[in-house]
Amino acid sequence: MKFIQNSKSLMQRFAREEDGATAIEYGLFAALIAAVIVVTVSNLGKNVNSGFDTVNTAICDNVDSATAGCGT
């Protein structure tokens, strides 16, 4: 009987406890922030790569490809 009372009191205390819920919320916020950073860096990388491709094309169009090494 004592075991049941102790278990019941432990469960009631656990239900009132908010530290676990706060930790889960912080974990979700951290995951969301990480996802936003990954998407932003990915998009920024694509834009930078596109810029380099544009510059490379312009250089290769204006310089003899044999001396510039454009691969054409």
All heavy atoms as a GROMACS GRO file, in nm:
protein
  525
    1MET      N    1   0.083  -0.119   0.000
    1MET     CA    2   0.000   0.000   0.000
    1MET      C    3   0.087   0.125   0.000
    1MET      O    4   0.055   0.222  -0.068
    1MET     CB    5  -0.092  -0.004   0.123
    1MET     CG    6  -0.194   0.102   0.120
    1MET     SD    7  -0.306   0.075  -0.016
    1MET     CE    8  -0.454   0.124   0.055
    2LYS      N    9   0.196   0.121   0.072
    2LYS     CA   10   0.288   0.235   0.079
    2LYS      C   11   0.349   0.262  -0.059
    2LYS      O   12   0.366   0.377  -0.098
    2LYS     CB   13   0.398   0.204   0.182
    2LYS     CG   14   0.491   0.316   0.204
    2LYS     CD   15   0.438   0.406   0.312
    2LYS     CE   16   0.549   0.500   0.355
    2LYS     NZ   17   0.499   0.620   0.408
    3PHE      N   18   0.379   0.154  -0.132
    3PHE     CA   19   0.436   0.167  -0.266
    3PHE      C   20   0.340   0.242  -0.359
    3PHE      O   21   0.381   0.328  -0.436
    3PHE     CB   22   0.470   0.029  -0.324
    3PHE     CG   23   0.519   0.033  -0.466
    3PHE    CD1   24   0.646   0.078  -0.495
    3PHE    CD2   25   0.436  -0.004  -0.570
    3PHE    CE1   26   0.691   0.083  -0.625
    3PHE    CE2   27   0.479   0.000  -0.700
    3PHE     CZ   28   0.607   0.044  -0.728
    4ILE      N   29   0.212   0.211  -0.353
    4ILE     CA   30   0.112   0.275  -0.437
    4ILE      C   31   0.100   0.423  -0.402
    4ILE      O   32   0.092   0.509  -0.491
    4ILE     CB   33  -0.024   0.203  -0.426
    4ILE    CG1   34  -0.012   0.062  -0.486
    4ILE    CG2   35  -0.134   0.281  -0.497
    4ILE    CD1   36  -0.132  -0.023  -0.466
    5GLN      N   37   0.102   0.455  -0.273
    5GLN     CA   38   0.093   0.595  -0.232
    5GLN      C   39   0.217   0.673  -0.278
    5GLN      O   40   0.205   0.787  -0.326
    5GLN     CB   41   0.078   0.605  -0.080
    5GLN     CG   42  -0.056   0.560  -0.030
    5GLN     CD   43  -0.062   0.556   0.123
    5GLN    OE1   44   0.042   0.561   0.190
    5GLN    NE2   45  -0.184   0.547   0.176
    6ASN      N   46   0.334   0.612  -0.263
    6ASN     CA   47   0.456   0.678  -0.309
    6ASN      C   48   0.456   0.698  -0.460
    6ASN      O   49   0.498   0.801  -0.510
    6ASN     CB   50   0.580   0.598  -0.267
    6ASN     CG   51   0.607   0.608  -0.119
    6ASN    OD1   52   0.559   0.698  -0.052
    6ASN    ND2   53   0.683   0.513  -0.067
    7SER      N   54   0.408   0.598  -0.532
    7SER     CA   55   0.402   0.607  -0.677
    7SER      C   56   0.304   0.716  -0.720
    7SER      O   57   0.332   0.794  -0.812
    7SER     CB   58   0.359   0.475  -0.738
    7SER     OG   59   0.453   0.375  -0.710
    8LYS      N   60   0.191   0.723  -0.651
    8LYS     CA   61   0.090   0.823  -0.683
    8LYS      C   62   0.145   0.964  -0.657
    8LYS      O   63   0.129   1.054  -0.739
    8LYS     CB   64  -0.035   0.798  -0.598
    8LYS     CG   65  -0.154   0.878  -0.640
    8LYS     CD   66  -0.275   0.835  -0.561
    8LYS     CE   67  -0.399   0.908  -0.605
    8LYS     NZ   68  -0.517   0.871  -0.529
    9SER      N   69   0.212   0.982  -0.546
    9SER     CA   70   0.269   1.112  -0.514
    9SER      C   71   0.379   1.149  -0.612
    9SER      O   72   0.392   1.264  -0.653
    9SER     CB   73   0.318   1.111  -0.370
    9SER     OG   74   0.449   1.144  -0.356
   10LEU      N   75   0.458   1.051  -0.654
   10LEU     CA   76   0.562   1.076  -0.753
   10LEU      C   77   0.501   1.118  -0.886
   10LEU      O   78   0.549   1.212  -0.951
   10LEU     CB   79   0.648   0.951  -0.772
   10LEU     CG   80   0.761   0.960  -0.873
   10LEU    CD1   81   0.864   1.061  -0.827
   10LEU    CD2   82   0.824   0.823  -0.892
   11MET      N   83   0.395   1.054  -0.929
   11MET     CA   84   0.330   1.088  -1.056
   11MET      C   85   0.267   1.227  -1.049
   11MET      O   86   0.273   1.302  -1.146
   11MET     CB   87   0.223   0.983  -1.090
   11MET     CG   88   0.279   0.847  -1.125
   11MET     SD   89   0.397   0.852  -1.260
   11MET     CE   90   0.287   0.880  -1.394
   12GLN      N   91   0.209   1.263  -0.937
   12GLN     CA   92   0.150   1.396  -0.923
   12GLN      C   93   0.260   1.504  -0.928
   12GLN      O   94   0.242   1.607  -0.993
   12GLN     CB   95   0.072   1.406  -0.792
   12GLN     CG   96  -0.058   1.329  -0.793
   12GLN     CD   97  -0.126   1.328  -0.657
   12GLN    OE1   98  -0.066   1.363  -0.556
   12GLN    NE2   99  -0.252   1.284  -0.655
   13ARG      N  100   0.370   1.478  -0.864
   13ARG     CA  101   0.482   1.572  -0.866
   13ARG      C  102   0.538   1.583  -1.008
   13ARG      O  103   0.571   1.692  -1.054
   13ARG     CB  104   0.590   1.528  -0.768
   13ARG     CG  105   0.695   1.635  -0.744
   13ARG     CD  106   0.793   1.596  -0.638
   13ARG     NE  107   0.860   1.473  -0.681
   13ARG     CZ  108   0.920   1.389  -0.600
   13ARG    NH1  109   0.923   1.411  -0.471
   13ARG    NH2  110   0.979   1.281  -0.647
   14PHE      N  111   0.548   1.472  -1.077
   14PHE     CA  112   0.598   1.472  -1.215
   14PHE      C  113   0.505   1.551  -1.307
   14PHE      O  114   0.550   1.623  -1.395
   14PHE     CB  115   0.612   1.327  -1.265
   14PHE     CG  116   0.664   1.317  -1.404
   14PHE    CD1  117   0.797   1.340  -1.433
   14PHE    CD2  118   0.578   1.285  -1.508
   14PHE    CE1  119   0.845   1.331  -1.561
   14PHE    CE2  120   0.624   1.276  -1.637
   14PHE     CZ  121   0.758   1.299  -1.664
   15ALA      N  122   0.374   1.541  -1.286
   15ALA     CA  123   0.276   1.612  -1.369
   15ALA      C  124   0.286   1.763  -1.347
   15ALA      O  125   0.263   1.841  -1.439
   15ALA     CB  126   0.136   1.564  -1.338
   16ARG      N  127   0.322   1.806  -1.227
   16ARG     CA  128   0.336   1.950  -1.198
   16ARG      C  129   0.469   2.006  -1.246
   16ARG      O  130   0.482   2.126  -1.265
   16ARG     CB  131   0.324   1.974  -1.047
   16ARG     CG  132   0.185   1.960  -0.993
   16ARG     CD  133   0.177   2.011  -0.850
   16ARG     NE  134   0.276   1.949  -0.764
   16ARG     CZ  135   0.252   1.848  -0.680
   16ARG    NH1  136   0.132   1.797  -0.670
   16ARG    NH2  137   0.348   1.799  -0.604
   17GLU      N  138   0.565   1.922  -1.266
   17GLU     CA  139   0.700   1.962  -1.306
   17GLU      C  140   0.696   2.022  -1.446
   17GLU      O  141   0.637   1.965  -1.537
   17GLU     CB  142   0.789   1.839  -1.303
   17GLU     CG  143   0.936   1.862  -1.299
   17GLU     CD  144   0.986   1.927  -1.172
   17GLU    OE1  145   0.940   1.893  -1.062
   17GLU    OE2  146   1.072   2.013  -1.186
   18GLU      N  147   0.759   2.139  -1.466
   18GLU     CA  148   0.758   2.205  -1.596
   18GLU      C  149   0.896   2.212  -1.659
   18GLU      O  150   0.910   2.261  -1.771
   18GLU     CB  151   0.701   2.346  -1.584
   18GLU     CG  152   0.553   2.345  -1.548
   18GLU     CD  153   0.495   2.485  -1.546
   18GLU    OE1  154   0.568   2.580  -1.584
   18GLU    OE2  155   0.379   2.499  -1.507
   19ASP      N  156   0.997   2.164  -1.592
   19ASP     CA  157   1.133   2.172  -1.646
   19ASP      C  158   1.147   2.090  -1.773
   19ASP      O  159   1.213   2.132  -1.868
   19ASP     CB  160   1.236   2.123  -1.543
   19ASP     CG  161   1.248   2.219  -1.426
   19ASP    OD1  162   1.209   2.336  -1.442
   19ASP    OD2  163   1.295   2.176  -1.319
   20GLY      N  164   1.087   1.974  -1.780
   20GLY     CA  165   1.096   1.889  -1.898
   20GLY      C  166   1.032   1.954  -2.019
   20GLY      O  167   1.086   1.951  -2.130
   21ALA      N  168   0.916   2.016  -1.998
   21ALA     CA  169   0.847   2.083  -2.108
   21ALA      C  170   0.930   2.202  -2.158
   21ALA      O  171   0.939   2.225  -2.279
   21ALA     CB  172   0.709   2.130  -2.063
   22THR      N  173   0.992   2.274  -2.067
   22THR     CA  174   1.076   2.387  -2.107
   22THR      C  175   1.196   2.339  -2.187
   22THR      O  176   1.232   2.400  -2.288
   22THR     CB  177   1.123   2.464  -1.982
   22THR    OG1  178   1.008   2.505  -1.908
   22THR    CG2  179   1.202   2.586  -2.020
   23ALA      N  180   1.256   2.229  -2.146
   23ALA     CA  181   1.371   2.175  -2.219
   23ALA      C  182   1.330   2.132  -2.360
   23ALA      O  183   1.403   2.156  -2.457
   23ALA     CB  184   1.431   2.058  -2.143
   24ILE      N  185   1.213   2.073  -2.373
   24ILE     CA  186   1.164   2.033  -2.505
   24ILE      C  187   1.140   2.156  -2.593
   24ILE      O  188   1.174   2.157  -2.711
   24ILE     CB  189   1.036   1.947  -2.492
   24ILE    CG1  190   1.071   1.811  -2.431
   24ILE    CG2  191   0.968   1.929  -2.626
   24ILE    CD1  192   0.952   1.727  -2.394
   25GLU      N  193   1.083   2.260  -2.535
   25GLU     CA  194   1.060   2.383  -2.611
   25GLU      C  195   1.192   2.442  -2.659
   25GLU      O  196   1.203   2.483  -2.776
   25GLU     CB  197   0.986   2.485  -2.525
   25GLU     CG  198   0.842   2.446  -2.497
   25GLU     CD  199   0.777   2.535  -2.392
   25GLU    OE1  200   0.846   2.624  -2.337
   25GLU    OE2  201   0.658   2.515  -2.367
   26TYR      N  202   1.291   2.447  -2.572
   26TYR     CA  203   1.422   2.499  -2.613
   26TYR      C  204   1.483   2.412  -2.722
   26TYR      O  205   1.545   2.462  -2.816
   26TYR     CB  206   1.518   2.509  -2.495
   26TYR     CG  207   1.491   2.627  -2.404
   26TYR    CD1  208   1.487   2.613  -2.267
   26TYR    CD2  209   1.469   2.753  -2.457
   26TYR    CE1  210   1.463   2.721  -2.184
   26TYR    CE2  211   1.445   2.863  -2.376
   26TYR     CZ  212   1.442   2.846  -2.239
   26TYR     OH  213   1.418   2.953  -2.159
   27GLY      N  214   1.465   2.282  -2.712
   27GLY     CA  215   1.515   2.192  -2.816
   27GLY      C  216   1.448   2.217  -2.950
   27GLY      O  217   1.513   2.218  -3.055
   28LEU      N  218   1.317   2.239  -2.948
   28LEU     CA  219   1.244   2.269  -3.072
   28LEU      C  220   1.288   2.402  -3.132
   28LEU      O  221   1.304   2.414  -3.253
   28LEU     CB  222   1.093   2.269  -3.046
   28LEU     CG  223   1.031   2.132  -3.017
   28LEU    CD1  224   0.885   2.149  -2.977
   28LEU    CD2  225   1.044   2.042  -3.138
   29PHE      N  226   1.308   2.502  -3.046
   29PHE     CA  227   1.356   2.632  -3.096
   29PHE      C  228   1.494   2.618  -3.158
   29PHE      O  229   1.522   2.674  -3.264
   29PHE     CB  230   1.361   2.736  -2.984
   29PHE     CG  231   1.226   2.792  -2.948
   29PHE    CD1  232   1.189   2.806  -2.816
   29PHE    CD2  233   1.136   2.831  -3.046
   29PHE    CE1  234   1.064   2.856  -2.781
   29PHE    CE2  235   1.012   2.882  -3.013
   29PHE     CZ  236   0.976   2.896  -2.880
   30ALA      N  237   1.582   2.542  -3.093
   30ALA     CA  238   1.717   2.521  -3.146
   30ALA      C  239   1.712   2.449  -3.281
   30ALA      O  240   1.785   2.485  -3.374
   30ALA     CB  241   1.802   2.442  -3.047
   31ALA      N  242   1.624   2.351  -3.294
   31ALA     CA  243   1.611   2.278  -3.421
   31ALA      C  244   1.557   2.372  -3.530
   31ALA      O  245   1.603   2.366  -3.644
   31ALA     CB  246   1.519   2.158  -3.404
   32LEU      N  247   1.461   2.456  -3.495
   32LEU     CA  248   1.406   2.550  -3.592
   32LEU      C  249   1.512   2.650  -3.638
   32LEU      O  250   1.525   2.677  -3.758
   32LEU     CB  251   1.286   2.624  -3.532
   32LEU     CG  252   1.220   2.729  -3.620
   32LEU    CD1  253   1.160   2.664  -3.744
   32LEU    CD2  254   1.114   2.804  -3.542
   33ILE      N  255   1.588   2.702  -3.544
   33ILE     CA  256   1.694   2.796  -3.579
   33ILE      C  257   1.799   2.729  -3.667
   33ILE      O  258   1.846   2.787  -3.765
   33ILE     CB  259   1.757   2.856  -3.451
   33ILE    CG1  260   1.656   2.950  -3.383
   33ILE    CG2  261   1.886   2.931  -3.482
   33ILE    CD1  262   1.695   2.994  -3.244
   34ALA      N  263   1.834   2.606  -3.634
   34ALA     CA  264   1.932   2.532  -3.715
   34ALA      C  265   1.880   2.510  -3.857
   34ALA      O  266   1.954   2.525  -3.955
   34ALA     CB  267   1.966   2.399  -3.650
   35ALA      N  268   1.752   2.478  -3.871
   35ALA     CA  269   1.693   2.457  -4.004
   35ALA      C  270   1.695   2.587  -4.085
   35ALA      O  271   1.727   2.585  -4.205
   35ALA     CB  272   1.550   2.404  -3.990
   36VAL      N  273   1.664   2.698  -4.022
   36VAL     CA  274   1.666   2.827  -4.091
   36VAL      C  275   1.809   2.860  -4.136
   36VAL      O  276   1.830   2.907  -4.248
   36VAL     CB  277   1.609   2.939  -4.001
   36VAL    CG1  278   1.636   3.076  -4.058
   36VAL    CG2  279   1.459   2.918  -3.981
   37ILE      N  280   1.907   2.833  -4.051
   37ILE     CA  281   2.046   2.860  -4.087
   37ILE      C  282   2.088   2.773  -4.206
   37ILE      O  283   2.153   2.821  -4.300
   37ILE     CB  284   2.138   2.837  -3.966
   37ILE    CG1  285   2.116   2.948  -3.863
   37ILE    CG2  286   2.285   2.832  -4.008
   37ILE    CD1  287   2.187   2.926  -3.731
   38VAL      N  288   2.051   2.646  -4.205
   38VAL     CA  289   2.088   2.556  -4.316
   38VAL      C  290   2.027   2.604  -4.447
   38VAL      O  291   2.095   2.609  -4.550
   38VAL     CB  292   2.045   2.411  -4.284
   38VAL    CG1  293   2.052   2.323  -4.407
   38VAL    CG2  294   2.131   2.353  -4.173
   39VAL      N  295   1.900   2.640  -4.445
   39VAL     CA  296   1.834   2.687  -4.567
   39VAL      C  297   1.897   2.817  -4.616
   39VAL      O  298   1.923   2.834  -4.736
   39VAL     CB  299   1.682   2.705  -4.543
   39VAL    CG1  300   1.616   2.779  -4.658
   39VAL    CG2  301   1.617   2.569  -4.522
   40THR      N  302   1.926   2.908  -4.525
   40THR     CA  303   1.985   3.036  -4.562
   40THR      C  304   2.124   3.018  -4.622
   40THR      O  305   2.156   3.075  -4.727
   40THR     CB  306   1.994   3.129  -4.439
   40THR    OG1  307   1.862   3.147  -4.386
   40THR    CG2  308   2.054   3.264  -4.475
   41VAL      N  309   2.207   2.937  -4.558
   41VAL     CA  310   2.342   2.914  -4.610
   41VAL      C  311   2.337   2.841  -4.744
   41VAL      O  312   2.414   2.873  -4.835
   41VAL     CB  313   2.426   2.835  -4.507
   41VAL    CG1  314   2.556   2.786  -4.566
   41VAL    CG2  315   2.454   2.921  -4.385
   42SER      N  316   2.244   2.749  -4.759
   42SER     CA  317   2.230   2.679  -4.886
   42SER      C  318   2.192   2.776  -4.998
   42SER      O  319   2.252   2.773  -5.107
   42SER     CB  320   2.124   2.570  -4.873
   42SER     OG  321   2.102   2.508  -4.997
   43ASN      N  322   2.095   2.862  -4.973
   43ASN     CA  323   2.054   2.959  -5.074
   43ASN      C  324   2.165   3.059  -5.104
   43ASN      O  325   2.187   3.096  -5.220
   43ASN     CB  326   1.927   3.033  -5.030
   43ASN     CG  327   1.805   2.945  -5.037
   43ASN    OD1  328   1.802   2.847  -5.111
   43ASN    ND2  329   1.705   2.979  -4.960
   44LEU      N  330   2.235   3.102  -5.002
   44LEU     CA  331   2.345   3.196  -5.020
   44LEU      C  332   2.455   3.130  -5.103
   44LEU      O  333   2.512   3.192  -5.193
   44LEU     CB  334   2.400   3.241  -4.884
   44LEU     CG  335   2.512   3.343  -4.888
   44LEU    CD1  336   2.464   3.472  -4.950
   44LEU    CD2  337   2.564   3.367  -4.747
   45GLY      N  338   2.484   3.004  -5.076
   45GLY     CA  339   2.585   2.931  -5.152
   45GLY      C  340   2.547   2.919  -5.298
   45GLY      O  341   2.632   2.933  -5.388
   46LYS      N  342   2.420   2.893  -5.326
   46LYS     CA  343   2.374   2.885  -5.466
   46LYS      C  344   2.390   3.019  -5.536
   46LYS      O  345   2.431   3.025  -5.652
   46LYS     CB  346   2.228   2.840  -5.470
   46LYS     CG  347   2.209   2.695  -5.433
   46LYS     CD  348   2.061   2.658  -5.430
   46LYS     CE  349   2.042   2.516  -5.379
   46LYS     NZ  350   1.901   2.481  -5.363
   47ASN      N  351   2.358   3.128  -5.466
   47ASN     CA  352   2.370   3.261  -5.526
   47ASN      C  353   2.516   3.295  -5.552
   47ASN      O  354   2.549   3.352  -5.656
   47ASN     CB  355   2.307   3.367  -5.435
   47ASN     CG  356   2.157   3.356  -5.430
   47ASN    OD1  357   2.096   3.297  -5.518
   47ASN    ND2  358   2.097   3.409  -5.326
   48VAL      N  359   2.605   3.262  -5.460
   48VAL     CA  360   2.747   3.289  -5.479
   48VAL      C  361   2.801   3.205  -5.595
   48VAL      O  362   2.876   3.255  -5.680
   48VAL     CB  363   2.826   3.261  -5.349
   48VAL    CG1  364   2.976   3.262  -5.373
   48VAL    CG2  365   2.789   3.362  -5.242
   49ASN      N  366   2.761   3.079  -5.602
   49ASN     CA  367   2.804   2.992  -5.711
   49ASN      C  368   2.755   3.046  -5.846
   49ASN      O  369   2.829   3.045  -5.945
   49ASN     CB  370   2.754   2.850  -5.688
   49ASN     CG  371   2.820   2.751  -5.781
   49ASN    OD1  372   2.932   2.771  -5.825
   49ASN    ND2  373   2.748   2.643  -5.811
   50SER      N  374   2.633   3.093  -5.849
   50SER     CA  375   2.578   3.151  -5.972
   50SER      C  376   2.658   3.274  -6.013
   50SER      O  377   2.686   3.295  -6.131
   50SER     CB  378   2.431   3.187  -5.951
   50SER     OG  379   2.381   3.254  -6.063
   51GLY      N  380   2.696   3.355  -5.917
   51GLY     CA  381   2.778   3.474  -5.945
   51GLY      C  382   2.913   3.436  -6.002
   51GLY      O  383   2.962   3.497  -6.099
   52PHE      N  384   2.978   3.333  -5.946
   52PHE     CA  385   3.107   3.288  -5.998
   52PHE      C  386   3.091   3.232  -6.139
   52PHE      O  387   3.178   3.254  -6.225
   52PHE     CB  388   3.169   3.183  -5.907
   52PHE     CG  389   3.238   3.240  -5.786
   52PHE    CD1  390   3.206   3.193  -5.659
   52PHE    CD2  391   3.333   3.340  -5.797
   52PHE    CE1  392   3.269   3.245  -5.547
   52PHE    CE2  393   3.396   3.392  -5.686
   52PHE     CZ  394   3.364   3.346  -5.560
   53ASP      N  395   2.984   3.160  -6.164
   53ASP     CA  396   2.960   3.107  -6.299
   53ASP      C  397   2.942   3.220  -6.400
   53ASP      O  398   2.993   3.213  -6.513
   53ASP     CB  399   2.836   3.017  -6.301
   53ASP     CG  400   2.860   2.882  -6.236
   53ASP    OD1  401   2.978   2.843  -6.221
   53ASP    OD2  402   2.759   2.815  -6.201
   54THR      N  403   2.873   3.326  -6.361
   54THR     CA  404   2.853   3.440  -6.448
   54THR      C  405   2.986   3.508  -6.481
   54THR      O  406   3.015   3.541  -6.596
   54THR     CB  407   2.756   3.542  -6.383
   54THR    OG1  408   2.632   3.476  -6.355
   54THR    CG2  409   2.733   3.663  -6.472
   55VAL      N  410   3.068   3.527  -6.378
   55VAL     CA  411   3.199   3.589  -6.399
   55VAL      C  412   3.286   3.499  -6.486
   55VAL      O  413   3.354   3.547  -6.579
   55VAL     CB  414   3.267   3.618  -6.263
   55VAL    CG1  415   3.412   3.659  -6.282
   55VAL    CG2  416   3.190   3.726  -6.188
   56ASN      N  417   3.284   3.370  -6.461
   56ASN     CA  418   3.364   3.276  -6.540
   56ASN      C  419   3.322   3.278  -6.686
   56ASN      O  420   3.405   3.279  -6.777
   56ASN     CB  421   3.352   3.135  -6.482
   56ASN     CG  422   3.443   3.037  -6.550
   56ASN    OD1  423   3.556   3.070  -6.586
   56ASN    ND2  424   3.395   2.914  -6.569
   57THR      N  425   3.192   3.280  -6.711
   57THR     CA  426   3.141   3.285  -6.848
   57THR      C  427   3.184   3.414  -6.917
   57THR      O  428   3.227   3.413  -7.033
   57THR     CB  429   2.988   3.272  -6.849
   57THR    OG1  430   2.952   3.150  -6.786
   57THR    CG2  431   2.932   3.276  -6.990
   58ALA      N  432   3.175   3.525  -6.847
   58ALA     CA  433   3.214   3.653  -6.905
   58ALA      C  434   3.363   3.654  -6.937
   58ALA      O  435   3.403   3.705  -7.044
   58ALA     CB  436   3.180   3.767  -6.809
   59ILE      N  437   3.444   3.600  -6.850
   59ILE     CA  438   3.589   3.595  -6.875
   59ILE      C  439   3.619   3.506  -6.994
   59ILE      O  440   3.697   3.542  -7.082
   59ILE     CB  441   3.665   3.549  -6.749
   59ILE    CG1  442   3.659   3.658  -6.643
   59ILE    CG2  443   3.810   3.515  -6.783
   59ILE    CD1  444   3.714   3.615  -6.508
   60CYS      N  445   3.557   3.388  -6.997
   60CYS     CA  446   3.583   3.295  -7.106
   60CYS      C  447   3.533   3.348  -7.240
   60CYS      O  448   3.592   3.318  -7.345
   60CYS     CB  449   3.518   3.160  -7.077
   60CYS     SG  450   3.604   3.067  -6.951
   61ASP      N  451   3.429   3.428  -7.240
   61ASP     CA  452   3.377   3.485  -7.365
   61ASP      C  453   3.469   3.595  -7.417
   61ASP      O  454   3.474   3.619  -7.537
   61ASP     CB  455   3.236   3.541  -7.345
   61ASP     CG  456   3.131   3.430  -7.330
   61ASP    OD1  457   3.163   3.313  -7.362
   61ASP    OD2  458   3.019   3.462  -7.287
   62ASN      N  459   3.540   3.662  -7.328
   62ASN     CA  460   3.623   3.777  -7.368
   62ASN      C  461   3.771   3.744  -7.384
   62ASN      O  462   3.846   3.829  -7.432
   62ASN     CB  463   3.607   3.891  -7.268
   62ASN     CG  464   3.467   3.948  -7.271
   62ASN    OD1  465   3.410   3.966  -7.378
   62ASN    ND2  466   3.411   3.977  -7.155
   63VAL      N  467   3.814   3.626  -7.346
   63VAL     CA  468   3.955   3.591  -7.353
   63VAL      C  469   3.966   3.462  -7.434
   63VAL      O  470   3.879   3.376  -7.431
   63VAL     CB  471   4.013   3.569  -7.209
   63VAL    CG1  472   4.157   3.525  -7.216
   63VAL    CG2  473   4.000   3.697  -7.129
   64ASP      N  474   4.076   3.446  -7.504
   64ASP     CA  475   4.100   3.326  -7.581
   64ASP      C  476   4.093   3.205  -7.489
   64ASP      O  477   4.166   3.196  -7.392
   64ASP     CB  478   4.236   3.335  -7.651
   64ASP     CG  479   4.266   3.214  -7.737
   64ASP    OD1  480   4.171   3.143  -7.777
   64ASP    OD2  481   4.384   3.190  -7.763
   65SER      N  482   4.005   3.111  -7.517
   65SER     CA  483   3.985   2.996  -7.429
   65SER      C  484   4.108   2.908  -7.418
   65SER      O  485   4.126   2.838  -7.318
   65SER     CB  486   3.864   2.913  -7.473
   65SER     OG  487   3.887   2.860  -7.602
   66ALA      N  488   4.196   2.908  -7.515
   66ALA     CA  489   4.318   2.827  -7.509
   66ALA      C  490   4.412   2.878  -7.401
   66ALA      O  491   4.479   2.801  -7.334
   66ALA     CB  492   4.388   2.824  -7.644
   67THR      N  493   4.419   3.009  -7.383
   67THR     CA  494   4.510   3.065  -7.282
   67THR      C  495   4.442   3.079  -7.147
   67THR      O  496   4.508   3.077  -7.045
   67THR     CB  497   4.562   3.203  -7.326
   67THR    OG1  498   4.452   3.290  -7.347
   67THR    CG2  499   4.644   3.192  -7.454
   68ALA      N  500   4.310   3.094  -7.145
   68ALA     CA  501   4.239   3.112  -7.018
   68ALA      C  502   4.210   2.980  -6.950
   68ALA      O  503   4.182   2.977  -6.831
   68ALA     CB  504   4.109   3.188  -7.040
   69GLY      N  505   4.214   2.870  -7.022
   69GLY     CA  506   4.185   2.740  -6.962
   69GLY      C  507   4.039   2.724  -6.928
   69GLY      O  508   4.005   2.667  -6.825
   70CYS      N  509   3.949   2.770  -7.013
   70CYS     CA  510   3.806   2.764  -6.984
   70CYS      C  511   3.748   2.627  -7.012
   70CYS      O  512   3.632   2.601  -6.980
   70CYS     CB  513   3.731   2.869  -7.065
   70CYS     SG  514   3.770   3.037  -7.012
   71GLY      N  515   3.823   2.539  -7.074
   71GLY     CA  516   3.774   2.404  -7.095
   71GLY      C  517   3.688   2.388  -7.219
   71GLY      O  518   3.619   2.290  -7.236
   72THR      N  519   3.689   2.487  -7.307
   72THR     CA  520   3.608   2.479  -7.427
   72THR      C  521   3.687   2.426  -7.544
   72THR      O  522   3.797   2.453  -7.565
   72THR     CB  523   3.551   2.619  -7.463
   72THR    OG1  524   3.501   2.679  -7.348
   72THR    CG2  525   3.444   2.606  -7.565
   0.00000   0.00000   0.00000
